Amino acid sequence: MCIVTGTLLIAAGAGAQSADAGRHAGAPAIESGPSHPEVFSTPRRRPSGRFWTPERMRDAEPMDLPTVPSDEAGPMALPESLAGHGASRREPGAAPRIDVRPDFDNQLFEPHPPGSQRDGDIQPRSAAGADPVPLASSPYGPLFTNSRVFPREAVAALPYRMAGKLFWHDPGDNRSGWCSAAVIQRRLVVTAGHCVYNAEQRYWHTEFRFVPAFHEGAAPFEVWEFEQAFTTSSWTNGGGAYPNPADFAILVMADKVVTAAGEQRRALGEVTGWLAWQSDIVAHSHVTILGYPGNLDQGERMQQTNSQTFGVDQASNVALFGSAHGAGSSGGPFILNFGEVAEGQTEPMPNVLVGIYSVYLSDPSTDELAWIIGTSIINGELAAMFDAACQAAPGNCG
């Protein structure tokens, strides 16, 4: 497998149409402001929560796997240093502010029975296209380990509970599906741009519902509805092509009454806590990747991959890692310094979001998945989007 030929460069705003060109009727309009020209958002809305029924959530499909033949990726450079090419920005994470016991009896729906594959019979093949290879390695170079998060109670512990399953509805084809996502501020959830906005046909998905620590149809920390969505200019104006230099999106989730807080309205991040994040650092990192791939446990259980940077497509601003996470993992967090810091450790900040699942590479000679995934390297576009979301309403951040 060669990942050296060809270059695909999607410049922010290059060849952009007007923001509303081709927008699907009924989808929220795109808005941008002079203080954040590279950020696009929906208007704020009051969530009703009436769209999602148990049947709709059960039958949601994993977001299609954005797959790119490796010869359409740019020239691969080996990671050379921890820092990227820009001035790195870091925002701190936070622990939960109220003590909420997870309720695994809060069943949203009964999952499909075991054995009904949700993502086809995706199996990695050897470089010769012959026998299947273990899910804990790729025949093309990167090494990784993968496991479901277990036991059940672990998914409700920190920092796992900061990640979750993101349900969405596509009004263009009347399809409901899921991605993966993570909490990065008091009301903010980060995911992939392609989970939120159809850049090829230029319209927004709708009815976003986030379930932190989702487990086999249960919502141990309840469900949270969205108020507003944000994405980047590079994704909005990229025509739906991959890899993309800023395949990012942020959702603002509405506060809700939390029984454990004395029936007071509280924000999502007060219940789950939130990840720190840092830009321009994933180009040389060892990370933990969380998500809900449909090819593993039917997307009903959180999966965890540990992997190290395999290569960097500098032209497209994408870093590559090994992983067996298939469709439904889009938007899942890449986390540096994952876990709880032990006495004697020197890491300055634990649980730092440094990437977001964006794309999968395939072998152009066989069309087989290469078990190499990519994240747009967190950059100034995500930082501007984060600032815009924080400033959109009092209390979104802080």
C-alpha positions as a Markdown table, in Angstrom:
| # | Residue | x | y | z |
|---|---|---|---|---|
| 1 | Met | 0.0 | 0.0 | 0.0 |
| 2 | Cys | 1.4 | 3.4 | -1.0 |
| 3 | Ile | 0.2 | 6.5 | 0.8 |
| 4 | Val | 2.5 | 8.9 | -1.0 |
| 5 | Thr | 0.9 | 9.8 | -4.4 |
| 6 | Gly | -1.4 | 12.7 | -5.2 |
| 7 | Thr | -2.4 | 15.7 | -3.1 |
| 8 | Leu | -5.8 | 16.8 | -2.2 |
| 9 | Leu | -5.8 | 20.3 | -0.7 |
| 10 | Ile | -9.1 | 21.9 | 0.4 |
| 11 | Ala | -8.4 | 25.5 | 1.2 |
| 12 | Ala | -10.8 | 27.3 | 3.6 |
| 13 | Gly | -13.4 | 29.1 | 1.6 |
| 14 | Ala | -11.9 | 28.2 | -1.8 |
| 15 | Gly | -14.5 | 28.2 | -4.5 |
| 16 | Ala | -17.2 | 28.8 | -1.9 |
| 17 | Gln | -20.8 | 29.5 | -3.0 |
| 18 | Ser | -23.0 | 31.8 | -1.0 |
| 19 | Ala | -23.7 | 30.2 | 2.4 |
| 20 | Asp | -27.4 | 29.4 | 1.6 |
| 21 | Ala | -26.7 | 28.1 | -2.0 |
| 22 | Gly | -28.5 | 24.8 | -2.5 |
| 23 | Arg | -29.7 | 24.7 | 1.1 |
| 24 | His | -32.4 | 22.0 | 1.7 |
| 25 | Ala | -35.8 | 23.5 | 2.2 |
| 26 | Gly | -36.7 | 23.6 | 5.9 |
| 27 | Ala | -33.2 | 23.2 | 7.2 |
| 28 | Pro | -31.9 | 26.0 | 9.4 |
| 29 | Ala | -30.1 | 28.9 | 7.6 |
| 30 | Ile | -26.4 | 29.4 | 7.9 |
| 31 | Glu | -25.3 | 32.4 | 9.8 |
| 32 | Ser | -21.8 | 34.0 | 10.2 |
| 33 | Gly | -20.7 | 37.1 | 11.9 |
| 34 | Pro | -17.9 | 39.6 | 11.3 |
| 35 | Ser | -16.1 | 38.6 | 14.5 |
| 36 | His | -16.0 | 34.9 | 13.4 |
| 37 | Pro | -16.0 | 34.9 | 9.6 |
| 38 | Glu | -14.8 | 31.3 | 9.4 |
| 39 | Val | -17.7 | 30.0 | 11.5 |
| 40 | Phe | -21.2 | 29.0 | 10.4 |
| 41 | Ser | -24.1 | 28.3 | 12.7 |
| 42 | Thr | -27.8 | 27.6 | 12.8 |
| 43 | Pro | -30.1 | 30.0 | 14.7 |
| 44 | Arg | -30.8 | 29.2 | 18.3 |
| 45 | Arg | -33.9 | 27.0 | 18.8 |
| 46 | Arg | -36.0 | 25.8 | 21.6 |
| 47 | Pro | -35.7 | 22.0 | 21.7 |
| 48 | Ser | -38.9 | 20.0 | 21.9 |
| 49 | Gly | -37.5 | 16.5 | 22.3 |
| 50 | Arg | -40.6 | 15.1 | 20.5 |
| 51 | Phe | -38.9 | 13.8 | 17.4 |
| 52 | Trp | -37.1 | 10.8 | 18.9 |
| 53 | Thr | -39.2 | 7.7 | 19.7 |
| 54 | Pro | -37.8 | 4.5 | 21.0 |
| 55 | Glu | -38.2 | 3.0 | 17.5 |
| 56 | Arg | -36.4 | 5.8 | 15.8 |
| 57 | Met | -33.4 | 5.6 | 18.2 |
| 58 | Arg | -33.3 | 1.8 | 17.9 |
| 59 | Asp | -33.3 | 1.9 | 14.1 |
| 60 | Ala | -30.9 | 4.8 | 13.7 |
| 61 | Glu | -28.0 | 3.8 | 11.4 |
| 62 | Pro | -24.3 | 4.6 | 11.8 |
| 63 | Met | -23.0 | 7.6 | 9.9 |
| 64 | Asp | -21.6 | 6.3 | 6.6 |
| 65 | Leu | -17.9 | 5.8 | 6.8 |
| 66 | Pro | -16.0 | 8.6 | 5.0 |
| 67 | Thr | -13.5 | 6.5 | 3.1 |
| 68 | Val | -10.7 | 7.9 | 1.0 |
| 69 | Pro | -8.4 | 5.8 | -1.3 |
| 70 | Ser | -4.9 | 6.3 | 0.1 |
| 71 | Asp | -3.6 | 7.6 | -3.2 |
| 72 | Glu | -6.0 | 10.6 | -2.9 |
| 73 | Ala | -4.5 | 11.6 | 0.4 |
| 74 | Gly | -1.5 | 14.0 | 0.3 |
| 75 | Pro | 2.1 | 13.0 | 0.7 |
| 76 | Met | 2.6 | 11.4 | 4.1 |
| 77 | Ala | 5.3 | 12.8 | 6.4 |
| 78 | Leu | 6.5 | 11.0 | 9.4 |
| 79 | Pro | 5.7 | 12.8 | 12.7 |
| 80 | Glu | 8.7 | 14.7 | 13.8 |
| 81 | Ser | 7.7 | 16.7 | 16.9 |
| 82 | Leu | 4.9 | 16.9 | 19.4 |
| 83 | Ala | 3.9 | 20.4 | 18.2 |
| 84 | Gly | 2.3 | 21.2 | 14.9 |
| 85 | His | 3.0 | 24.2 | 12.7 |
| 86 | Gly | 0.9 | 26.7 | 14.5 |
| 87 | Ala | 0.9 | 28.3 | 17.9 |
| 88 | Ser | -0.8 | 25.8 | 20.1 |
| 89 | Arg | -3.9 | 26.8 | 22.1 |
| 90 | Arg | -5.0 | 24.9 | 25.2 |
| 91 | Glu | -8.3 | 25.1 | 27.1 |
| 92 | Pro | -8.7 | 23.3 | 30.4 |
| 93 | Gly | -11.2 | 20.5 | 31.2 |
| 94 | Ala | -13.3 | 20.2 | 34.4 |
| 95 | Ala | -14.7 | 17.6 | 36.7 |
| 96 | Pro | -18.5 | 17.3 | 37.2 |
| 97 | Arg | -19.9 | 19.9 | 39.5 |
| 98 | Ile | -22.8 | 17.8 | 40.9 |
| 99 | Asp | -22.8 | 14.2 | 42.0 |
| 100 | Val | -25.2 | 12.3 | 39.7 |
| 101 | Arg | -25.3 | 8.5 | 40.1 |
| 102 | Pro | -25.6 | 6.7 | 36.7 |
| 103 | Asp | -28.9 | 5.1 | 36.1 |
| 104 | Phe | -28.5 | 2.1 | 33.7 |
| 105 | Asp | -32.2 | 1.4 | 34.2 |
| 106 | Asn | -33.0 | 4.5 | 32.2 |
| 107 | Gln | -33.7 | 2.5 | 29.0 |
| 108 | Leu | -34.4 | 4.5 | 25.9 |
| 109 | Phe | -35.0 | 1.4 | 23.7 |
| 110 | Glu | -34.4 | -2.3 | 23.5 |
| 111 | Pro | -31.4 | -2.9 | 21.3 |
| 112 | His | -31.4 | -5.2 | 18.2 |
| 113 | Pro | -30.6 | -8.7 | 19.2 |
| 114 | Pro | -26.9 | -9.8 | 19.2 |
| 115 | Gly | -25.7 | -11.0 | 15.8 |
| 116 | Ser | -27.7 | -8.6 | 13.6 |
| 117 | Gln | -24.7 | -6.7 | 12.1 |
| 118 | Arg | -25.4 | -3.0 | 11.8 |
| 119 | Asp | -22.4 | -2.1 | 9.6 |
| 120 | Gly | -22.2 | -5.0 | 7.1 |
| 121 | Asp | -19.6 | -7.6 | 7.4 |
| 122 | Ile | -16.6 | -5.3 | 7.5 |
| 123 | Gln | -13.5 | -7.3 | 8.1 |
| 124 | Pro | -9.9 | -6.2 | 7.6 |
| 125 | Arg | -7.9 | -8.2 | 5.0 |
| 126 | Ser | -4.2 | -8.8 | 4.7 |
| 127 | Ala | -2.2 | -6.7 | 2.2 |
| 128 | Ala | -2.6 | -9.6 | -0.3 |
| 129 | Gly | -6.4 | -9.5 | 0.2 |
| 130 | Ala | -6.4 | -13.0 | 1.7 |
| 131 | Asp | -7.0 | -14.0 | 5.3 |
| 132 | Pro | -8.6 | -11.7 | 7.9 |
| 133 | Val | -6.1 | -10.0 | 10.2 |
| 134 | Pro | -6.6 | -9.4 | 13.9 |
| 135 | Leu | -8.5 | -6.2 | 14.8 |
| 136 | Ala | -5.5 | -5.2 | 16.9 |
| 137 | Ser | -3.3 | -4.4 | 14.0 |
| 138 | Ser | -3.3 | -3.1 | 10.4 |
| 139 | Pro | -1.5 | -4.9 | 7.6 |
| 140 | Tyr | -0.3 | -1.5 | 6.4 |
| 141 | Gly | 1.9 | -0.4 | 9.3 |
| 142 | Pro | 0.2 | 1.2 | 12.2 |
| 143 | Leu | -0.2 | -0.8 | 15.4 |
| 144 | Phe | -3.1 | -0.3 | 17.8 |
| 145 | Thr | -5.1 | -2.1 | 20.5 |
| 146 | Asn | -8.9 | -2.1 | 20.6 |
| 147 | Ser | -11.4 | -3.1 | 23.3 |
| 148 | Arg | -15.0 | -2.5 | 24.3 |
| 149 | Val | -15.1 | -0.4 | 27.5 |
| 150 | Phe | -15.9 | -2.8 | 30.3 |
| 151 | Pro | -17.3 | -3.6 | 32.8 |
| 152 | Arg | -20.6 | -1.7 | 32.2 |
| 153 | Glu | -20.0 | 0.7 | 35.1 |
| 154 | Ala | -16.7 | 1.8 | 33.6 |
| 155 | Val | -18.5 | 3.8 | 30.9 |
| 156 | Ala | -20.0 | 6.0 | 33.6 |
| 157 | Ala | -16.7 | 6.7 | 35.2 |
| 158 | Leu | -14.4 | 9.6 | 34.4 |
| 159 | Pro | -13.3 | 10.4 | 31.8 |
| 160 | Tyr | -15.4 | 7.9 | 29.7 |
| 161 | Arg | -18.6 | 9.6 | 30.7 |
| 162 | Met | -17.5 | 12.8 | 28.9 |
| 163 | Ala | -18.0 | 10.9 | 25.6 |
| 164 | Gly | -21.2 | 9.6 | 24.2 |
| 165 | Lys | -23.5 | 8.7 | 21.3 |
| 166 | Leu | -24.9 | 11.6 | 19.1 |
| 167 | Phe | -28.2 | 10.9 | 17.3 |
| 168 | Trp | -29.2 | 13.1 | 14.3 |
| 169 | His | -31.8 | 13.3 | 11.5 |
| 170 | Asp | -31.0 | 14.0 | 7.9 |
| 171 | Pro | -33.9 | 15.9 | 6.4 |
| 172 | Gly | -32.5 | 15.4 | 2.9 |
| 173 | Asp | -33.2 | 11.7 | 2.7 |
| 174 | Asn | -35.4 | 11.4 | 5.8 |
| 175 | Arg | -32.8 | 9.2 | 7.5 |
| 176 | Ser | -31.8 | 9.0 | 11.2 |
| 177 | Gly | -28.4 | 8.0 | 12.4 |
| 178 | Trp | -25.7 | 8.3 | 14.9 |
| 179 | Cys | -22.1 | 9.6 | 15.4 |
| 180 | Ser | -19.8 | 9.8 | 18.4 |
| 181 | Ala | -19.1 | 13.0 | 20.3 |
| 182 | Ala | -17.6 | 14.4 | 23.5 |
| 183 | Val | -18.2 | 17.3 | 26.0 |
| 184 | Ile | -15.7 | 20.1 | 25.9 |
| 185 | Gln | -17.4 | 22.8 | 27.9 |
| 186 | Arg | -20.4 | 23.5 | 30.1 |
| 187 | Arg | -22.9 | 23.2 | 27.3 |
| 188 | Leu | -20.7 | 22.3 | 24.3 |
| 189 | Val | -20.3 | 19.0 | 22.6 |
| 190 | Val | -17.7 | 18.5 | 19.8 |
| 191 | Thr | -18.1 | 16.1 | 16.8 |
| 192 | Ala | -17.2 | 15.9 | 13.1 |
| 193 | Gly | -18.5 | 18.5 | 10.7 |
| 194 | His | -19.9 | 15.7 | 8.4 |
| 195 | Cys | -22.1 | 14.5 | 11.3 |
| 196 | Val | -23.8 | 18.0 | 11.5 |
| 197 | Tyr | -23.8 | 19.5 | 8.0 |
| 198 | Asn | -24.1 | 17.9 | 4.5 |
| 199 | Ala | -21.4 | 19.9 | 2.7 |
| 200 | Glu | -22.1 | 18.2 | -0.7 |
| 201 | Gln | -25.7 | 19.3 | -0.9 |
| 202 | Arg | -25.3 | 22.2 | 1.5 |
| 203 | Tyr | -27.9 | 21.7 | 4.3 |
| 204 | Trp | -27.9 | 21.0 | 8.1 |
| 205 | His | -28.8 | 17.8 | 9.8 |
| 206 | Thr | -31.4 | 18.3 | 12.6 |
| 207 | Glu | -32.8 | 16.9 | 15.8 |
| 208 | Phe | -29.4 | 16.3 | 17.5 |
| 209 | Arg | -29.6 | 14.3 | 20.7 |
| 210 | Phe | -26.6 | 13.5 | 22.8 |
| 211 | Val | -26.5 | 10.5 | 25.2 |
| 212 | Pro | -23.3 | 10.6 | 27.4 |
| 213 | Ala | -22.0 | 7.2 | 28.4 |
| 214 | Phe | -24.7 | 5.5 | 26.2 |
| 215 | His | -24.7 | 1.7 | 26.9 |
| 216 | Glu | -26.9 | -0.9 | 25.2 |
| 217 | Gly | -29.9 | 1.4 | 24.7 |
| 218 | Ala | -29.6 | 3.0 | 28.2 |
| 219 | Ala | -28.9 | 6.7 | 29.0 |
| 220 | Pro | -27.2 | 6.6 | 32.5 |
| 221 | Phe | -26.9 | 10.4 | 32.5 |
| 222 | Glu | -30.1 | 11.1 | 30.6 |
| 223 | Val | -30.5 | 12.6 | 27.1 |
| 224 | Trp | -29.6 | 16.2 | 26.1 |
| 225 | Glu | -31.2 | 18.1 | 23.2 |
| 226 | Phe | -29.4 | 20.7 | 21.1 |
| 227 | Glu | -30.1 | 24.4 | 20.8 |
| 228 | Gln | -27.6 | 25.5 | 18.2 |
| 229 | Ala | -25.0 | 24.0 | 15.8 |
| 230 | Phe | -21.7 | 25.4 | 14.5 |
| 231 | Thr | -19.2 | 24.2 | 11.9 |
| 232 | Thr | -16.2 | 25.5 | 10.0 |
| 233 | Ser | -15.8 | 27.3 | 6.7 |
| 234 | Ser | -13.4 | 24.6 | 5.5 |
| 235 | Trp | -16.1 | 21.9 | 6.0 |
| 236 | Thr | -19.0 | 24.0 | 4.8 |
| 237 | Asn | -17.3 | 25.0 | 1.6 |
| 238 | Gly | -15.3 | 21.8 | 1.0 |
| 239 | Gly | -18.0 | 20.2 | -1.1 |
| 240 | Gly | -18.1 | 17.1 | 1.1 |
| 241 | Ala | -14.6 | 16.0 | -0.1 |
| 242 | Tyr | -12.2 | 14.2 | 2.2 |
| 243 | Pro | -9.7 | 14.6 | 3.7 |
| 244 | Asn | -10.7 | 18.0 | 5.0 |
| 245 | Pro | -8.5 | 20.4 | 7.0 |
| 246 | Ala | -11.3 | 21.3 | 9.5 |
| 247 | Asp | -13.9 | 18.6 | 9.7 |
| 248 | Phe | -15.2 | 19.9 | 13.0 |
| 249 | Ala | -18.6 | 20.8 | 14.6 |
| 250 | Ile | -19.8 | 22.0 | 17.9 |
| 251 | Leu | -23.3 | 21.6 | 19.3 |
| 252 | Val | -24.8 | 23.7 | 22.1 |
| 253 | Met | -26.9 | 21.5 | 24.3 |
| 254 | Ala | -29.9 | 22.8 | 26.2 |
| 255 | Asp | -30.0 | 22.7 | 30.0 |
| 256 | Lys | -32.5 | 20.4 | 31.7 |
| 257 | Val | -34.0 | 19.6 | 35.0 |
| 258 | Val | -31.7 | 17.1 | 36.9 |
| 259 | Thr | -33.3 | 15.2 | 39.7 |
| 260 | Ala | -30.0 | 14.8 | 41.5 |
| 261 | Ala | -29.6 | 18.5 | 41.6 |
| 262 | Gly | -32.9 | 19.0 | 43.5 |
| 263 | Glu | -35.0 | 19.4 | 40.4 |
| 264 | Gln | -32.9 | 22.4 | 39.2 |
| 265 | Arg | -32.0 | 23.1 | 35.6 |
| 266 | Arg | -28.4 | 22.2 | 35.0 |
| 267 | Ala | -26.0 | 22.1 | 32.1 |
| 268 | Leu | -24.6 | 18.9 | 30.5 |
| 269 | Gly | -21.0 | 19.6 | 31.6 |
| 270 | Glu | -22.0 | 20.0 | 35.2 |
| 271 | Val | -23.2 | 16.4 | 35.1 |
| 272 | Thr | -20.4 | 14.8 | 33.0 |
| 273 | Gly | -17.5 | 17.2 | 33.4 |
| 274 | Trp | -15.6 | 18.0 | 30.2 |
| 275 | Leu | -12.4 | 17.3 | 28.3 |
| 276 | Ala | -9.6 | 19.8 | 28.0 |
| 277 | Trp | -8.5 | 20.5 | 24.4 |
| 278 | Gln | -5.4 | 21.6 | 22.7 |
| 279 | Ser | -4.6 | 22.6 | 19.1 |
| 280 | Asp | -1.7 | 21.7 | 16.8 |
| 281 | Ile | -0.4 | 18.8 | 18.9 |
| 282 | Val | -1.9 | 15.6 | 17.5 |
| 283 | Ala | 0.8 | 15.4 | 14.8 |
| 284 | His | 3.0 | 13.3 | 17.1 |
| 285 | Ser | 0.9 | 11.8 | 19.9 |
| 286 | His | -0.2 | 8.5 | 21.5 |
| 287 | Val | -3.9 | 8.8 | 22.0 |
| 288 | Thr | -7.0 | 7.0 | 23.3 |
| 289 | Ile | -9.9 | 7.0 | 20.8 |
| 290 | Leu | -13.5 | 6.6 | 22.0 |
| 291 | Gly | -16.6 | 5.9 | 19.9 |
| 292 | Tyr | -19.5 | 3.8 | 18.9 |
| 293 | Pro | -18.6 | 1.9 | 15.7 |
| 294 | Gly | -21.4 | 0.0 | 14.2 |
| 295 | Asn | -19.1 | -2.9 | 13.2 |
| 296 | Leu | -18.3 | -3.6 | 16.9 |
| 297 | Asp | -21.0 | -4.6 | 19.3 |
| 298 | Gln | -23.5 | -3.1 | 16.8 |
| 299 | Gly | -22.6 | 0.3 | 18.1 |
| 300 | Glu | -24.4 | -0.4 | 21.4 |
| 301 | Arg | -21.3 | -0.3 | 23.6 |
| 302 | Met | -18.5 | 2.3 | 23.8 |
| 303 | Gln | -15.2 | 1.1 | 22.2 |
| 304 | Gln | -11.7 | 2.2 | 23.0 |
| 305 | Thr | -8.6 | 2.2 | 20.7 |
| 306 | Asn | -5.0 | 3.1 | 21.9 |
| 307 | Ser | -2.9 | 4.2 | 19.0 |
| 308 | Gln | 0.1 | 6.4 | 18.0 |
| 309 | Thr | 0.4 | 8.8 | 15.1 |
| 310 | Phe | 1.3 | 6.8 | 11.9 |
| 311 | Gly | 1.7 | 9.7 | 9.5 |
| 312 | Val | 0.7 | 13.3 | 8.7 |
| 313 | Asp | -0.8 | 14.7 | 5.5 |
| 314 | Gln | 0.4 | 18.2 | 5.9 |
| 315 | Ala | -1.4 | 19.5 | 2.8 |
| 316 | Ser | -4.8 | 18.4 | 4.1 |
| 317 | Asn | -4.0 | 19.1 | 7.8 |
| 318 | Val | -4.8 | 15.4 | 8.8 |
| 319 | Ala | -3.0 | 13.1 | 11.2 |
| 320 | Leu | -3.4 | 9.3 | 10.7 |
| 321 | Phe | -3.7 | 6.5 | 13.3 |
| 322 | Gly | -4.5 | 2.8 | 13.3 |
| 323 | Ser | -8.0 | 1.8 | 14.4 |
| 324 | Ala | -10.7 | -0.8 | 13.8 |
| 325 | His | -13.5 | 1.7 | 14.5 |
| 326 | Gly | -16.0 | 1.7 | 11.6 |
| 327 | Ala | -19.1 | 3.6 | 10.7 |
| 328 | Gly | -20.7 | 5.4 | 13.6 |
| 329 | Ser | -17.3 | 6.4 | 15.1 |
| 330 | Ser | -17.2 | 9.7 | 13.2 |
| 331 | Gly | -16.8 | 12.6 | 15.6 |
| 332 | Gly | -15.3 | 10.4 | 18.4 |
| 333 | Pro | -12.6 | 12.1 | 20.5 |
| 334 | Phe | -8.8 | 11.5 | 20.3 |
| 335 | Ile | -7.6 | 12.0 | 23.8 |
| 336 | Leu | -4.1 | 12.6 | 25.1 |
| 337 | Asn | -3.0 | 11.7 | 28.6 |
| 338 | Phe | -6.2 | 9.6 | 29.0 |
| 339 | Gly | -7.3 | 8.6 | 32.5 |
| 340 | Glu | -6.5 | 9.5 | 36.1 |
| 341 | Val | -3.1 | 11.0 | 36.9 |
| 342 | Ala | -1.2 | 8.9 | 39.4 |
| 343 | Glu | 1.0 | 10.3 | 42.1 |
| 344 | Gly | 4.4 | 10.9 | 40.6 |
| 345 | Gln | 3.2 | 11.4 | 37.0 |
| 346 | Thr | 4.4 | 14.6 | 35.3 |
| 347 | Glu | 1.7 | 15.2 | 32.6 |
| 348 | Pro | 0.6 | 18.8 | 33.0 |
| 349 | Met | -3.0 | 18.2 | 32.0 |
| 350 | Pro | -4.9 | 14.9 | 31.7 |
| 351 | Asn | -7.7 | 14.0 | 29.2 |
| 352 | Val | -6.9 | 16.5 | 26.5 |
| 353 | Leu | -8.9 | 16.4 | 23.2 |
| 354 | Val | -6.4 | 16.6 | 20.4 |
| 355 | Gly | -8.3 | 15.2 | 17.5 |
| 356 | Ile | -11.8 | 14.2 | 16.2 |
| 357 | Tyr | -12.5 | 11.1 | 14.0 |
| 358 | Ser | -12.9 | 12.3 | 10.4 |
| 359 | Val | -11.9 | 9.9 | 7.7 |
| 360 | Tyr | -10.9 | 6.3 | 6.9 |
| 361 | Leu | -8.2 | 5.3 | 4.4 |
| 362 | Ser | -8.7 | 2.3 | 2.0 |
| 363 | Asp | -6.2 | 0.5 | -0.3 |
| 364 | Pro | -6.9 | 1.8 | -3.8 |
| 365 | Ser | -5.8 | -1.5 | -5.4 |
| 366 | Thr | -8.3 | -3.7 | -3.5 |
| 367 | Asp | -10.9 | -1.2 | -2.0 |
| 368 | Glu | -10.2 | -3.0 | 1.3 |
| 369 | Leu | -10.2 | -0.8 | 4.4 |
| 370 | Ala | -6.7 | -0.2 | 5.6 |
| 371 | Trp | -7.6 | 0.2 | 9.3 |
| 372 | Ile | -6.0 | 3.7 | 9.2 |
| 373 | Ile | -8.2 | 6.6 | 10.3 |
| 374 | Gly | -7.6 | 10.3 | 10.2 |
| 375 | Thr | -8.4 | 13.4 | 12.3 |
| 376 | Ser | -8.3 | 17.0 | 11.1 |
| 377 | Ile | -5.6 | 18.5 | 13.2 |
| 378 | Ile | -7.3 | 20.9 | 15.7 |
| 379 | Asn | -6.4 | 24.4 | 14.5 |
| 380 | Gly | -7.5 | 28.0 | 14.5 |
| 381 | Glu | -10.8 | 27.1 | 12.9 |
| 382 | Leu | -11.9 | 24.9 | 15.8 |
| 383 | Ala | -10.7 | 27.6 | 18.2 |
| 384 | Ala | -12.8 | 30.3 | 16.4 |
| 385 | Met | -15.8 | 28.0 | 16.4 |
| 386 | Phe | -15.3 | 27.3 | 20.2 |
| 387 | Asp | -15.1 | 31.0 | 20.9 |
| 388 | Ala | -18.3 | 31.7 | 18.8 |
| 389 | Ala | -20.2 | 28.9 | 20.6 |
| 390 | Cys | -19.1 | 30.2 | 24.0 |
| 391 | Gln | -20.2 | 33.7 | 23.1 |
| 392 | Ala | -23.5 | 32.7 | 21.6 |
| 393 | Ala | -25.3 | 32.7 | 24.9 |
| 394 | Pro | -24.5 | 33.4 | 28.6 |
| 395 | Gly | -23.5 | 30.3 | 30.4 |
| 396 | Asn | -22.5 | 28.2 | 27.4 |
| 397 | Cys | -18.9 | 28.2 | 28.8 |
| 398 | Gly | -17.4 | 28.8 | 32.2 |
